[in-house]
C-alpha cells in the first residue's frame, strides 16, 4: 500500500470482525509508532493501555459511544461486530504540558496509520464514559483518559465522497451499511501563494 492508499484506507470503521484478533505484528508496529511519535518538549506524557482481554472488553464496550450522526442501532457495533482491541490513551493529571492534545492527536494518527498498513481499521472515540472506564481498568482519579481507539479488521467499507452543495459534513450509510464520509475538495480549503 502506498502512502495515498494508506490515507484513503485509514477511515473510521465502526463494525469489526469481533472474533478475529488483531495480529501480533500489527500490535508490535502500533506500539512502535507510539514510541516514535513526536511530542512537545519531548515530555512523553502519554500512556497507553492495550485491551484485548474478552472479559475486560465486555465491560468497556458499553462505555464507548459511536457515530453521533446516526441512531445507535445503526452506528453502534452489534454483537459480533465489536472491536477486538481497544487502546486507551491517558496521562497523569499535572504531568502533561499544554500541548498534550496535539501530542495525543499525533500519537493516535501514527497508531491508526500503522494499524491500517496491516489492514486493521480503527475509530478514535472521544465520547467515552471516563469514570466507568477508570473503574473497569482500576485507574485512580488522577488519571486523565484522553480518548479510546477501537481497532479490528473492518466488517464494512468506509469511503470518502465529495461534499454536497449544502455543505453537510454528516456521514451516511448505504443499504449495505457501508459508510460514506463527505470531504471538501482541495480547492475549497487549500490555497497557494
C-alpha positions as CSV (number, residue, x, y, z in Angstrom):
1,X,0.0,0.0,0.0
2,X,1.5,3.4,-1.0
3,X,1.0,6.4,1.2
4,X,-2.0,7.8,-0.6
5,X,-3.7,4.4,-0.4
6,X,-2.9,4.2,3.3
7,X,-4.6,7.6,3.8
8,X,-7.6,6.5,1.8
9,X,-7.9,3.3,3.8
10,X,-7.5,4.9,7.1
11,X,-11.1,5.9,7.6
12,X,-13.2,5.5,10.7
13,X,-14.7,2.0,10.9
14,X,-17.5,1.1,13.3
15,X,-18.1,-2.5,12.7
16,X,-15.4,-5.2,13.0
17,X,-14.9,-8.9,12.7
18,X,-15.1,-9.3,16.5
19,X,-13.8,-12.9,16.6
20,X,-10.6,-12.1,14.6
21,X,-7.9,-10.7,17.0
22,X,-5.5,-8.1,15.7
23,X,-2.3,-9.8,14.6
24,X,0.7,-9.6,16.9
25,X,2.9,-8.0,14.2
26,X,0.3,-5.2,13.8
27,X,0.2,-4.6,17.6
28,X,4.0,-4.5,17.6
29,X,4.0,-1.9,14.8
30,X,1.3,0.1,16.6
31,X,3.4,0.2,19.8
32,X,6.5,1.2,17.9
33,X,4.5,4.0,16.2
34,X,3.5,5.3,19.6
35,X,7.1,5.2,20.8
36,X,8.3,7.2,17.8
37,X,5.5,9.8,17.8
38,X,6.9,13.3,18.2
39,X,5.7,15.4,21.2
40,X,6.1,18.9,22.5
41,X,9.3,19.4,24.5
42,X,9.8,15.6,24.3
43,X,7.9,15.3,27.5
44,X,6.3,12.0,26.5
45,X,3.4,12.4,28.9
46,X,1.0,9.9,27.2
47,X,0.4,6.3,28.4
48,X,-1.5,3.6,26.6
49,X,-3.4,0.6,27.7
50,X,-4.0,-2.1,25.0
51,X,-7.1,-4.1,26.0
52,X,-7.8,-7.4,24.2
53,X,-9.0,-9.5,27.1
54,X,-12.5,-10.5,26.4
55,X,-13.8,-10.0,29.9
56,X,-12.4,-6.5,30.1
57,X,-13.7,-5.7,26.6
58,X,-17.2,-6.8,27.6
59,X,-17.1,-4.2,30.4
60,X,-15.6,-1.5,28.1
61,X,-17.8,-1.8,25.0
62,X,-20.8,-0.2,26.7
63,X,-18.6,2.7,27.8
64,X,-17.8,3.6,24.2
65,X,-20.3,5.8,22.2
66,X,-20.3,5.8,18.4
67,X,-21.4,7.6,15.3
68,X,-23.1,10.7,16.7
69,X,-24.8,11.4,13.3
70,X,-26.6,8.0,13.3
71,X,-29.2,6.4,15.5
72,X,-27.5,4.0,18.0
73,X,-29.0,0.9,16.3
74,X,-27.2,1.9,13.1
75,X,-24.0,3.5,14.4
76,X,-23.1,1.2,17.3
77,X,-21.4,-2.1,16.6
78,X,-23.7,-5.1,17.4
79,X,-22.7,-8.4,18.9
80,X,-20.2,-10.0,16.5
81,X,-19.1,-6.5,15.2
82,X,-17.4,-5.1,18.3
83,X,-13.7,-4.2,18.3
84,X,-11.4,-7.0,19.4
85,X,-8.9,-4.4,20.6
86,X,-9.4,-1.1,22.4
87,X,-6.5,1.2,23.2
88,X,-6.9,3.8,25.9
89,X,-4.9,7.0,25.7
90,X,-4.2,8.6,29.1
91,X,-1.9,10.8,31.1
92,X,-1.4,11.7,34.7
93,X,-3.0,14.9,35.9
94,X,-0.4,17.7,36.2
95,X,2.3,15.8,34.3
96,X,1.4,16.9,30.8
97,X,2.2,20.2,29.1
98,X,-0.2,22.5,27.3
99,X,0.3,20.6,24.0
100,X,-0.9,17.3,25.3
101,X,-4.0,17.3,22.9
102,X,-1.6,17.8,20.0
103,X,0.7,15.1,21.3
104,X,-2.3,12.7,21.6
105,X,-3.5,13.6,18.1
106,X,-0.2,12.9,16.6
107,X,0.2,9.6,18.5
108,X,-3.3,8.4,17.5
109,X,-2.6,9.3,13.9
110,X,0.6,7.3,14.0
111,X,-1.0,4.3,15.6
112,X,-4.1,4.2,13.4
113,X,-1.9,4.5,10.2
114,X,0.4,1.7,11.5
115,X,-2.8,-0.4,12.0
116,X,-4.1,0.5,8.6
117,X,-0.9,-0.7,7.0
118,X,-1.9,-4.2,8.3
119,X,-5.5,-3.9,7.1
120,X,-6.8,-3.1,10.6
121,X,-9.5,-0.5,10.8
122,X,-9.9,2.0,13.7
123,X,-12.2,4.5,15.2
124,X,-11.0,7.2,17.6
125,X,-13.6,7.8,20.3
126,X,-13.8,10.9,22.5
127,X,-17.3,10.2,23.7
128,X,-16.4,7.7,26.3
129,X,-17.6,7.1,29.9
130,X,-14.4,8.1,31.6
131,X,-15.4,7.3,35.2
132,X,-16.7,3.8,34.3
133,X,-13.6,3.1,32.3
134,X,-11.4,4.2,35.1
135,X,-13.2,1.8,37.4
136,X,-13.0,-1.1,34.9
137,X,-9.3,-0.6,34.5
138,X,-8.5,0.1,38.1
139,X,-7.2,3.6,37.4
140,X,-7.0,6.3,40.0
141,X,-8.8,9.7,39.9
142,X,-5.6,11.5,38.8
143,X,-5.5,9.6,35.6
144,X,-6.9,11.6,32.7
145,X,-8.5,9.5,30.0
146,X,-8.0,11.4,26.8
147,X,-9.6,9.1,24.2
148,X,-10.1,5.5,23.2
149,X,-9.2,3.9,19.9
150,X,-11.3,0.9,18.8
151,X,-9.4,-1.4,16.4
152,X,-10.1,-4.6,14.4
153,X,-10.5,-5.9,10.9
154,X,-13.3,-4.0,9.3
155,X,-16.7,-5.6,8.6
156,X,-17.8,-2.8,6.3
157,X,-16.4,-0.3,3.8
158,X,-15.7,3.4,4.5
159,X,-15.5,5.6,1.5
160,X,-14.7,9.3,1.0
161,X,-17.1,11.2,-1.2
162,X,-17.2,14.8,-2.3
163,X,-19.2,17.1,0.0
164,X,-22.6,18.0,-1.4
165,X,-23.6,21.5,-2.3
166,X,-25.4,22.0,1.0
167,X,-22.0,21.7,2.8
168,X,-23.2,18.9,5.1
169,X,-20.4,17.0,6.9
170,X,-22.7,14.2,8.1
171,X,-21.6,10.8,7.1
172,X,-24.2,8.3,6.0
173,X,-24.8,4.6,5.3
174,X,-25.9,2.9,2.2
175,X,-28.2,-0.2,2.0
176,X,-25.3,-2.4,3.0
177,X,-24.5,-0.3,6.0
178,X,-21.2,0.9,4.4
179,X,-20.1,4.4,5.4
180,X,-19.7,7.4,3.1
181,X,-17.8,10.4,4.5
182,X,-18.2,13.8,2.8
183,X,-15.0,15.7,2.4
184,X,-14.3,19.2,1.0
185,X,-12.5,19.4,-2.4
186,X,-8.9,20.6,-2.1
187,X,-9.6,23.8,-4.0
188,X,-12.2,24.6,-1.3
189,X,-9.7,24.8,1.6
190,X,-6.2,24.9,0.2
191,X,-4.6,27.9,-1.5
192,X,-1.2,28.6,-2.7
193,X,0.5,32.0,-2.7
